[in-house]
Amino acid sequence: MLETAAVRQLLDEALFVGQGMEHRVVAPHGSACVLKDYDPRLIDLETFEVFYKPAEQLFDYLTDHLLANHFFGDDIRLYGFHLVESHLHVLLSQPFIAGCHPDWEEMVARLENQGLMHERQGSQMSRFWVDGGEAGRILVTDVHEDNVIVTSSGAAHPIDVHFSFRSRDARLLALQKLGLWP
């Protein structure tokens, strides 16, 4: 468990990058990475509002990052855990990717050129299939313009996507077949 005051200072002093539904993203000064401060709660206890999150369980959120590392060559790492008002938060690091967010058509074209297959051609559904080899085709979700960065080399980098499985057992089996789970 990380010391809460030190984490709070690190997050407060870093450059704010963005806010997702489930995490806040900051860039520590002088670092080549961003930090994602993930709050796994599904309910805002102050307003009692229930939020939809692409990964409803912490296990799914963390294994989504294993899958992103595997399929997209990312280097997302677990930095640690800390408490905010008695609620567990997860801190992840991810290399900073310099580039820009593409428009929808460019994003789809680049991802398809890189081997992903848009689930419903001609629509703006943010779902793509990736070839998992022995694990079969795997559905990648939450793929939209804000979650993809195109670098100066022209490569499209999904940065905050999720993977959808019909059950926990199907997720575990895919992780095993990919060599990511014992």
C-alpha positions as CSV (number, residue, x, y, z in Angstrom):
1,M,0.0,0.0,0.0
2,L,1.4,3.4,-1.0
3,E,1.5,6.1,1.6
4,T,-1.6,8.3,1.0
5,A,0.0,11.7,1.7
6,A,2.9,11.0,-0.7
7,V,0.5,9.8,-3.5
8,R,-1.8,12.8,-3.0
9,Q,1.2,15.1,-3.3
10,L,2.5,13.3,-6.4
11,L,-1.0,13.6,-8.0
12,D,-1.5,17.2,-7.0
13,E,1.9,18.4,-8.3
14,A,1.7,16.5,-11.6
15,L,0.3,18.1,-14.8
16,F,-3.4,17.2,-15.2
17,V,-3.9,15.3,-18.5
18,G,-7.5,14.2,-18.4
19,Q,-10.4,12.6,-16.6
20,G,-12.0,9.4,-17.7
21,M,-15.1,7.9,-16.2
22,E,-13.1,5.6,-13.9
23,H,-9.8,7.4,-13.5
24,R,-7.9,10.7,-13.4
25,V,-4.7,10.9,-15.6
26,V,-1.7,13.1,-14.6
27,A,1.8,13.5,-16.0
28,P,4.5,13.8,-13.3
29,H,7.0,16.6,-14.1
30,G,10.1,15.2,-15.7
31,S,8.6,11.8,-16.3
32,A,8.1,9.9,-19.6
33,C,4.9,8.4,-18.3
34,V,1.4,9.2,-17.1
35,L,-0.2,8.0,-14.0
36,K,-3.8,6.8,-13.9
37,D,-5.5,7.0,-10.5
38,Y,-8.4,4.5,-10.8
39,D,-11.3,4.5,-8.4
40,P,-13.0,1.1,-8.7
41,R,-16.3,2.2,-7.0
42,L,-19.4,2.0,-9.2
43,I,-21.4,4.3,-6.9
44,D,-20.8,7.9,-6.1
45,L,-21.6,7.8,-2.4
46,E,-22.2,11.6,-2.2
47,T,-24.9,11.6,-4.9
48,F,-25.8,7.9,-4.8
49,E,-25.5,8.0,-8.6
50,V,-24.6,4.7,-10.2
51,F,-22.0,5.1,-13.0
52,Y,-21.5,2.7,-15.9
53,K,-17.9,1.7,-16.3
54,P,-16.5,-0.3,-19.2
55,A,-14.9,-2.7,-16.7
56,E,-17.2,-3.2,-13.7
57,Q,-14.8,-5.3,-11.7
58,L,-11.3,-4.4,-10.6
59,F,-10.0,-7.8,-11.9
60,D,-11.4,-7.0,-15.4
61,Y,-9.9,-3.5,-15.3
62,L,-6.4,-4.9,-14.4
63,T,-6.5,-7.8,-16.9
64,D,-7.7,-5.3,-19.6
65,H,-4.2,-3.7,-19.1
66,L,-2.5,-7.1,-19.4
67,L,-4.3,-7.6,-22.7
68,A,-3.5,-4.0,-23.9
69,N,0.2,-4.7,-23.2
70,H,0.0,-8.0,-25.1
71,F,-1.9,-6.8,-28.2
72,F,-0.8,-3.2,-28.5
73,G,2.8,-3.3,-27.1
74,D,1.8,-1.0,-24.3
75,D,3.8,-1.0,-21.0
76,I,1.1,-0.3,-18.4
77,R,2.3,-1.2,-15.0
78,L,0.8,-1.5,-11.6
79,Y,2.3,1.4,-9.5
80,G,0.4,0.5,-6.3
81,F,-2.7,1.0,-4.2
82,H,-3.7,3.9,-1.9
83,L,-6.7,5.0,0.1
84,V,-8.8,8.0,-0.6
85,E,-11.4,8.6,2.2
86,S,-11.1,4.9,3.1
87,H,-11.7,3.8,-0.5
88,L,-9.1,1.7,-2.3
89,H,-7.6,3.4,-5.4
90,V,-5.3,1.8,-7.9
91,L,-2.4,3.7,-9.4
92,L,-1.1,2.6,-12.8
93,S,1.7,4.0,-14.9
94,Q,1.7,4.1,-18.7
95,P,4.3,5.5,-21.1
96,F,3.4,9.0,-22.5
97,I,2.5,8.8,-26.2
98,A,3.0,12.0,-28.1
99,G,0.6,12.5,-30.9
100,C,-2.9,13.6,-31.7
101,H,-6.4,12.1,-31.6
102,P,-7.6,11.2,-35.1
103,D,-11.1,11.7,-36.4
104,W,-13.3,8.7,-36.6
105,E,-12.6,7.7,-40.3
106,E,-8.8,8.0,-39.8
107,M,-8.9,6.0,-36.6
108,V,-10.9,3.1,-38.2
109,A,-8.6,3.1,-41.3
110,R,-5.4,3.0,-39.2
111,L,-6.6,0.4,-36.8
112,E,-7.8,-1.8,-39.6
113,N,-4.5,-1.4,-41.3
114,Q,-2.9,-2.6,-38.1
115,G,-5.0,-5.8,-38.0
116,L,-8.1,-4.8,-36.0
117,M,-11.5,-5.4,-37.6
118,H,-14.3,-2.9,-37.0
119,E,-17.3,-4.8,-35.6
120,R,-19.9,-3.1,-37.7
121,Q,-18.5,-1.5,-40.9
122,G,-20.0,1.9,-41.7
123,S,-21.2,2.5,-38.2
124,Q,-19.6,4.5,-35.4
125,M,-19.8,1.6,-32.9
126,S,-16.6,1.7,-30.8
127,R,-16.0,-2.0,-31.0
128,F,-13.3,-3.9,-32.9
129,W,-12.1,-7.5,-33.1
130,V,-8.5,-8.5,-32.6
131,D,-7.0,-11.9,-33.5
132,G,-6.1,-13.7,-30.3
133,G,-4.6,-16.7,-32.2
134,E,-5.4,-19.8,-30.1
135,A,-7.6,-17.7,-27.9
136,G,-9.8,-16.8,-30.8
137,R,-11.1,-13.3,-31.8
138,I,-11.3,-11.0,-28.9
139,L,-13.7,-8.0,-28.8
140,V,-12.0,-4.7,-28.0
141,T,-14.4,-2.0,-26.7
142,D,-14.4,1.7,-25.9
143,V,-12.4,2.3,-29.0
144,H,-13.1,5.9,-29.9
145,E,-11.2,9.0,-31.0
146,D,-10.3,10.1,-27.5
147,N,-8.9,6.6,-26.7
148,V,-6.6,6.4,-29.7
149,I,-3.4,8.5,-30.3
150,V,-1.7,8.7,-33.7
151,T,2.0,9.3,-33.5
152,S,4.2,11.1,-36.0
153,S,5.1,7.7,-37.5
154,G,1.4,7.2,-38.4
155,A,0.8,4.3,-35.9
156,A,-2.5,4.3,-34.0
157,H,-2.1,3.5,-30.3
158,P,-5.2,2.5,-28.3
159,I,-4.6,4.0,-24.9
160,D,-7.7,3.3,-22.7
161,V,-9.6,0.4,-24.3
162,H,-11.3,-2.6,-22.7
163,F,-11.8,-6.2,-23.7
164,S,-15.2,-7.9,-23.6
165,F,-15.8,-11.5,-22.8
166,R,-19.1,-13.4,-22.4
167,S,-18.1,-14.6,-18.9
168,R,-15.3,-14.5,-16.3
169,D,-14.4,-18.1,-17.3
170,A,-14.0,-17.0,-21.0
171,R,-11.7,-14.1,-19.9
172,L,-9.6,-16.5,-17.8
173,L,-9.4,-19.1,-20.6
174,A,-8.3,-16.4,-23.1
175,L,-5.7,-15.1,-20.7
176,Q,-4.4,-18.6,-20.3
177,K,-4.2,-19.3,-24.0
178,L,-2.3,-16.1,-24.5
179,G,0.2,-17.1,-21.8
180,L,-0.9,-14.2,-19.5
181,W,-2.4,-16.3,-16.7
182,P,-1.2,-19.5,-15.1
